[in-house]
């Protein structure tokens, strides 16, 4: 399945400073059994009504639960939650 995390950062956040550390963190999830791929997409348009970053994970349903309970996910929330204005989570086959 595919798991998408689509993020809009707060206006005062320098998005380009966060992308590489976020990539590094999420790439650690490849060590979780059942996570096959993690891809990152940054917006090429800087407009107020656009989201800034999309993370796509290809994983099994069991791996999604393991990721949600992982230290990686906890670090994501603790280290980056304060910079996020809004986010959308979308899962599909």
N, C-alpha and C positions, 0 to 999 in steps of 0.2 A: 504494500500500500504506500501511498504518498502522504506525508504530513508537512503542511506548509505553515510557517510562522511569518506573518506579514506585519512589519513594525513601522510605526510613525514615531520618530523621536521628537522631543520637545524642541521648540523653535530656537532655544539658546544653546543647543547641543551641536558640537562640531562632529557631524556624522563620520567624516573621513577618519577621525581619530579613534573611533570605536570599532570600525569594521574589522580590522586585522585581529584585535584581541578577541572579538566575538567569533571570528572564523576559527581561531586557534582553540577556543573553548569547545565549540561545537564539533570540531574534527576529533576531539577526544571521544566523542560518542561512537565513533567507528569501532571502538574496543568493546562495545556492548554487542553481545551475540544477537544477530538478527537485524542490525543496522548495516545496510549495504552501501549507502551513498549519502553524502551531505553536499548540497550545492548552495551557493550564495549568489544573490542578484541585488545589485544596488541600483537605485533609480538614476536615470540619466536626465531627469527633469527636476529642477528645484522649484517646485510650486507648493504653496501652502496646503492645497487639497490633495497632495500626493503622499503616498507612503514612501519610506526611505530604503527599506531593506526587506528582502524576502529570503527566507531560509527554507530549502526543500530537502526533506529527508525521505529516503526510500528505505522502508523497514517493515518488519512483520508486526502484527497486532500485539504480540507478546513483547516485542522490543519497544513498542510505543509505551507500554505500561512500565517497562524497566527504565526507559529514559525518563519518564515522568517522575519516577522515584529515585533517580540518580543524583549523585553529588553535582554532576554537570548542570542539571536542571536547577538545582538549588543555587549554584553559583550564578547562573544566568539571571535568576530572579533577584538575588541579593546584590550582585555587582552592577546590573544594568537596569533593573526595574525603575529606579529613580529618574532615568533619562527618557523613559518611554511615555509618550503621550497617549498612544492607543496601539492595540495590536489585534490582529485577527488570526484565528487558528482554523485551518481547513484541512480535513482529511478526506481522501478518496482512494479508490482502487485504480 
